[in-house]
Amino acid sequence: MTTVTKTRYPDVYKDEKGKFFYQMFLGKDAKGKKHFKKSRKDSLKRPFTSARAAHIEAQRIKQVYLNVNLGDMTYASFIKEKFLPKYKADVEGRTYETHSKMFLHAVDFLGNITLKKLRLKIVKSIGLGY
């Protein structure tokens, strides 16, 4: 039986031999199949020497998977092109129908703001915040 302990970083673990690795859930595809990514080595094929190194690599892999460049992307294009297709694959049909309306309602107010410039203060000023 293998013993795996969780580290302080999300998705990063330490096995019984003291080796670090990451394992993360990337989402579901259109057919409902779950996709995971697990690795014990970085992009240069070297084993991780610390939990932090594994965490940094896991974050890099997540960015590659999501393929999101926050610099020039507007809220509307992010919701319509990136978020909603992935969200649809992750939740049940009825949940998607009700929640997607809320996300698209926010697009009416925040649509032309780039993600990099989006702040809580802006959201509160238009009445969508708490």
C-alpha positions, 0 to 999 in steps of 0.5 A: 500500500502506498502512502501519500501525504499532502503538502501545503500547496494545492495538488502537490503531494509527497510519496512514501519515498519522499519524492514530490509530485503533482496531480491535478484535475483539468476538467471534463471533455464534451463526452464527460470524461475526466482529465487529470495530469500527474508528473514527478518531473519538471519541463526539463525532465528533472525530478522535483526537489521541493514541493514549491518546485512541483507547485510552480510546474503545476501552475505552469501546466494549468496555464498551458492547459487553459491557454489564457492570456489575461493581457488583452482578453476582455471579460466578454471574450473570456466568458464566451470563448473559454469559461462557458465551454469548460463550465458546460462540460463540468456541470449538469445541463440544467445547472448550466442553463440557469448559471450561464444566464447569470454569467452572460448578464454580467457580460452586459456590464463588464464586457469590454473591460480587460481581465487584467484591469477588472477589480472588485471596486469596478464590480461593486460600482455597477451593482454586481458585487456584495 
